């Protein structure tokens, strides 16, 4: 299983971005997925989570601007970020628990995608 994050880039403050995390592999099932971000020189923080049945959770300080969703058929989880601020500048990465036969359920980390917000 591979998790590939994409959708980052250089944006202006106030704009929006949708990040994608796609899981690739045979006959996989995403049990749950989380988005994290890590600003340069700072600790990584969890941004949002989603379960297979669609239950979501977004960090309290980000709930007004961030949303997580999924397309099960595409094995993809999205992170919508609105009203981007300079403090959102970070590398965003995804991690999830994924089931694939015959290995079963395991935790995986994906590559990161960089978001840079200019003010």
C-alpha positions as CSV (number, residue, x, y, z in Angstrom):
1,X,0.0,0.0,0.0
2,X,1.2,3.5,-0.8
3,X,-0.3,6.8,0.3
4,X,0.4,9.7,-2.0
5,X,-0.5,13.2,-0.9
6,X,-0.9,15.9,-3.5
7,X,-2.5,19.3,-4.1
8,X,-0.1,21.6,-2.3
9,X,1.5,24.7,-3.7
10,X,2.1,28.4,-3.3
11,X,-1.1,30.3,-2.7
12,X,-2.1,33.8,-1.6
13,X,-3.6,34.4,1.8
14,X,-7.4,34.1,1.7
15,X,-7.4,31.5,-1.1
16,X,-8.5,27.8,-0.8
17,X,-6.8,24.5,-1.5
18,X,-7.9,20.9,-1.6
19,X,-5.3,18.4,-0.8
20,X,-5.7,14.7,-1.8
21,X,-4.3,11.6,-0.2
22,X,-4.7,8.6,-2.5
23,X,-4.1,5.0,-1.3
24,X,-2.9,2.6,-4.0
25,X,-2.8,-1.2,-3.7
26,X,-4.8,-4.2,-4.5
27,X,-8.3,-4.7,-3.0
28,X,-7.6,-2.2,-0.2
29,X,-10.0,-0.8,2.3
30,X,-9.2,2.4,4.2
31,X,-10.3,1.9,7.8
32,X,-9.4,5.4,8.9
33,X,-7.2,8.3,7.7
34,X,-5.6,11.3,9.2
35,X,-4.1,14.5,7.9
36,X,-1.1,16.0,9.7
37,X,0.9,19.1,9.1
38,X,4.4,20.2,10.2
39,X,5.6,23.7,9.8
40,X,9.3,24.2,9.3
41,X,11.1,23.9,12.6
42,X,7.9,22.9,14.5
43,X,6.3,19.7,15.7
44,X,3.9,17.8,13.6
45,X,0.3,18.2,14.5
46,X,-2.8,16.3,13.6
47,X,-5.3,18.3,11.6
48,X,-8.2,16.0,10.9
49,X,-9.4,12.4,10.9
50,X,-12.0,10.4,9.1
51,X,-13.3,6.9,9.5
52,X,-14.6,4.5,6.8
53,X,-18.2,5.2,7.9
54,X,-17.6,8.9,7.5
55,X,-17.1,10.1,11.0
56,X,-14.9,13.1,11.0
57,X,-12.9,15.2,13.5
58,X,-11.1,18.4,12.8
59,X,-8.7,20.1,15.3
60,X,-10.7,22.7,17.3
61,X,-8.7,25.7,16.2
62,X,-9.1,24.8,12.5
63,X,-12.8,23.7,12.4
64,X,-14.0,26.9,10.8
65,X,-11.6,26.6,7.8
66,X,-10.7,22.9,7.4
67,X,-12.8,20.0,6.3
68,X,-12.0,16.4,5.6
69,X,-13.9,14.1,3.3
70,X,-13.4,10.9,1.3
71,X,-14.2,9.2,-1.9
72,X,-14.3,5.5,-1.1
73,X,-14.5,4.4,-4.7
74,X,-11.3,6.3,-5.4
75,X,-9.5,5.3,-2.2
76,X,-8.9,9.0,-1.7
77,X,-9.2,11.3,1.3
78,X,-9.4,15.1,0.9
79,X,-8.5,18.0,3.0
80,X,-10.3,21.2,2.1
81,X,-8.6,24.4,3.4
82,X,-10.3,27.7,3.1
83,X,-9.2,31.2,3.9
84,X,-5.6,30.2,4.0
85,X,-3.4,32.0,6.4
86,X,0.4,32.4,6.6
87,X,0.3,30.1,9.7
88,X,-1.0,27.3,7.5
89,X,2.3,27.1,5.7
90,X,3.6,23.5,6.4
91,X,4.2,20.1,4.9
92,X,0.9,18.3,4.9
93,X,1.0,14.5,5.1
94,X,-1.5,11.7,5.5
95,X,-1.5,8.5,7.6
96,X,-4.0,5.8,7.7
97,X,-4.9,2.3,8.7
98,X,-5.5,0.3,5.6
99,X,-6.7,-3.3,5.1
100,X,-5.3,-5.3,2.2
101,X,-5.5,-9.1,1.8
102,X,-3.7,-11.2,2.9
103,X,-1.7,-8.8,5.2
104,X,-4.7,-7.5,7.0
105,X,-4.9,-4.0,8.6
106,X,-1.7,-2.0,9.0
107,X,-0.7,1.6,9.5
108,X,0.9,3.5,6.7
109,X,2.4,7.0,6.2
110,X,2.2,8.8,3.0
111,X,4.4,11.3,1.3
112,X,3.9,15.0,2.1
113,X,2.7,17.9,0.0
114,X,4.0,21.4,0.7
115,X,1.7,24.3,1.2
116,X,3.1,27.8,1.2
117,X,0.9,30.8,1.9
118,X,2.1,34.2,1.0
119,X,0.6,37.2,2.7
